[in-house]
Amino acid sequence: MGSTFKGVYNLYTRSLYAFTPGTEKKPEGISITSLADPAIDKLAGQYAPQLREDVDLIEGVYEKFDTKDYLSGQLAPVFFGSAINNFGVKEMLDAFIEISPVPGGRTSDKRDVNPDEKAFTGFIFKIHANLDPRHRDRIAFLRVCSGKFERSKFYHHVRLDKDIRFNNPATFLGQSKSIIDEAYPGDVIGLYDSGNFKIGDTLSEGEQLNFQGIPSFSPEIFKELVNTDPMKTKQLEKGITQLTDEGVAQLFTQFGGNRKIVGTVGELQFEVIQYRLEHEYGASCKFNMIQVYKACWITSEDKVKLDEFIRFRQHQVATDKDGNLVYLADSQWMLDQMIKNYPDLQFHFTSEFKRKSLSE
């Protein structure tokens, strides 16, 4: 550490990397045959005995690195270096490329999709509005699951049952973006979106399947959205719709009315939404706390029973952005009572049921 820092010994590759202060030159690794190698004395000097002792202790106590254990989450490799000095960065990236997992298969409502299949499939896992405030663009991020994605080629949007092509698919690194011509399993690409996508949507080369495992969960905190500038109502409507499309918050509209309720998993998200509504859409609002314990989606094959529940609990029933009915329970006790009193209704605590109903 400090002025005594001479370099790094890589236990995995048995290599020494010398550190030279004040230079951005990338260090070249020196292969070591054993701890008795004189190259250690040449590099470490007076610290060579300590290095040998430390390495001997670690190799005696710890088992050898096993990639399978790493991939199963049983151990984590540790890297030493300095980003500001560009020391050890390349070695860490090289190791990451060597030990990182290959793209895995994904489960759909029809079958398991393997990454080595020739036909393209992918799903939208994130949406971001106004990524570039100058253009008011909306980007849908897609993960390629199988096959090859090609620029300007038509792909099938399963939920909308229509074909779409993308002329400017892009990859992002920080604030910069690059147009790409093709992408492969494991790649993440950004697609310019005019409102066609929702999180969880699947693209394919024609096969009707929906990837699973991307549900919306019931939020933890609920607040009523109040418009504080009636002259900017349209801007507020557009803004809250686009921001909740991103998946970090959920929007519910009280049944039979226009009262809007926003649900999140953390208090800070309300501040972020309020700030973005003001600075990206020119809308002004505030959030009022309301007494809601849990939101759950409700369905039933018995329309009479469903209508009865809506009439009885209308002030606690809302619709989500897709028009699905949602029950806003004010306590765990009340939720348990409703589940007990209405056995013909199904109470869902994630939105995964939507995808199942689409596949059916």
Secondary structure, DSSP 8 states (H G I E B T S, - for coil): -GGG--EEEETTTTEEEE--TT-------EE-SSTT-HHHHHHHGGGHHHHHHHHHHHHHHS----HHHHHTTS-------BTTTTBSHHHHHHHHHHHS-----EEBSS-EE-TT-SS-EEEEEEEEE-SSTTTT-EEEEEEEEES-EETT-EEEETTTTEEEE-S--EEEETTEEEE-SEE-TT-EEEEE-SS---TT-EEESS----B-S---B--SEEEEEEES-GGGHHHHHHHHHHHHHTSSSEEEEETTS--EEEEESSTHHHHHHHHHHHHHH---EEEEE----EEEEEE-S-HHHHHHHHHHTGGGEEE-TTS-EEEEESSHHHHHHHHHH-TTSEEESBTHHHHHHHH-
